[in-house]
Amino acid sequence: MSPRLSRPTPVPGFDQAVFRCGKCGARRTASTEAEHVRVISAHRDAHAVFDRLNAIERDGMGSILRVLLGDVALSTELLALIDQDVPEPPAGAPGSRSRRSS
């Protein structure tokens, strides 16, 4: 006989909540009140950012997020580089942002 595993006891007064976005129809489910608030807030913030971007910016942002969210180590290292305020390479050096005029 295997030991019987106990189920987590639910928080009294909160079973499950479903949020349905009136703009895009997305459905999000949360099992705690705090999680429900976070889910709604994140979804509304995502709409606020999305609505400010044009189609090209949306595609670029999507590509960047797919790369970064797919590799946590890469995301961590990129944030570390950003946070240490790495100086720009000299103009004309590989990786510099300056453009040569023709």
C-alpha positions as CSV (number, residue, x, y, z in Angstrom):
1,M,0.0,0.0,0.0
2,S,1.2,3.4,-0.8
3,P,0.8,6.3,1.6
4,R,-2.1,8.5,0.8
5,L,-1.1,12.0,-0.2
6,S,-3.1,14.9,1.3
7,R,-4.5,17.5,-1.0
8,P,-3.7,21.1,-0.3
9,T,-6.6,22.8,1.5
10,P,-8.2,25.6,-0.4
11,V,-8.3,29.1,1.0
12,P,-11.7,29.7,2.5
13,G,-13.9,32.0,0.4
14,F,-11.9,31.8,-2.8
15,D,-12.2,28.8,-5.1
16,Q,-11.2,29.9,-8.6
17,A,-11.8,33.0,-10.7
18,V,-11.8,33.4,-14.4
19,F,-11.0,36.7,-16.1
20,R,-12.2,37.3,-19.6
21,C,-10.8,40.3,-21.5
22,G,-13.4,42.4,-23.2
23,K,-10.8,43.7,-25.7
24,C,-9.3,40.4,-27.0
25,G,-11.4,37.7,-25.5
26,A,-8.4,36.1,-23.6
27,R,-9.4,33.9,-20.6
28,R,-7.2,33.7,-17.6
29,T,-7.8,31.5,-14.5
30,A,-6.5,32.1,-11.0
31,S,-6.8,30.0,-7.9
32,T,-6.1,32.7,-5.3
33,E,-7.2,36.3,-5.0
34,A,-3.7,37.6,-5.1
35,E,-3.0,35.6,-8.3
36,H,-6.2,36.9,-9.8
37,V,-5.2,40.5,-9.2
38,R,-1.7,39.9,-10.7
39,V,-3.2,38.2,-13.8
40,I,-5.6,41.0,-14.5
41,S,-2.9,43.7,-13.9
42,A,-0.4,41.9,-16.2
43,H,-3.0,41.5,-19.0
44,R,-4.1,45.1,-18.8
45,D,-0.4,46.3,-18.8
46,A,0.3,44.1,-21.8
47,H,-2.6,45.8,-23.7
48,A,-1.3,49.2,-22.7
49,V,2.2,48.4,-24.2
50,F,0.8,46.6,-27.2
51,D,-1.6,49.5,-28.1
52,R,1.4,51.9,-28.2
53,L,3.4,49.9,-30.6
54,N,3.1,49.9,-34.4
55,A,3.1,46.7,-36.4
56,I,6.9,46.7,-37.0
57,E,7.5,47.4,-33.3
58,R,5.2,44.6,-32.3
59,D,7.0,42.1,-34.5
60,G,10.3,43.2,-33.2
61,M,9.2,43.0,-29.6
62,G,7.7,39.6,-30.2
63,S,11.0,38.3,-31.7
64,I,13.0,39.7,-28.8
65,L,10.7,38.3,-26.2
66,R,10.7,34.8,-27.8
67,V,14.5,34.7,-27.7
68,L,14.7,36.1,-24.1
69,L,11.9,34.1,-22.6
70,G,13.2,31.0,-24.2
71,D,16.6,31.3,-22.5
72,V,16.6,32.4,-18.9
73,A,20.4,32.4,-18.7
74,L,20.6,34.7,-21.7
75,S,18.0,37.1,-20.2
76,T,19.9,37.2,-16.9
77,E,23.2,38.0,-18.6
78,L,21.7,40.6,-20.8
79,L,20.1,42.3,-17.8
80,A,23.5,42.2,-16.0
81,L,25.2,43.9,-18.9
82,I,22.5,46.6,-19.0
83,D,22.7,47.1,-15.2
84,Q,26.5,47.5,-15.2
85,D,26.2,50.3,-17.9
86,V,28.8,48.9,-20.2
87,P,30.4,51.7,-22.3
88,E,29.8,51.9,-26.0
89,P,32.5,50.6,-28.3
90,P,34.5,53.2,-30.1
91,A,32.9,54.6,-33.3
92,G,33.7,52.3,-36.3
93,A,34.5,49.4,-34.1
94,P,32.6,46.1,-34.5
95,G,29.4,46.4,-32.6
96,S,29.4,50.2,-32.5
97,R,26.1,52.0,-33.2
98,S,27.5,54.9,-35.2
99,R,27.0,54.8,-38.9
100,R,29.5,56.0,-41.5
101,S,28.3,58.7,-43.9
102,S,28.8,57.9,-47.6
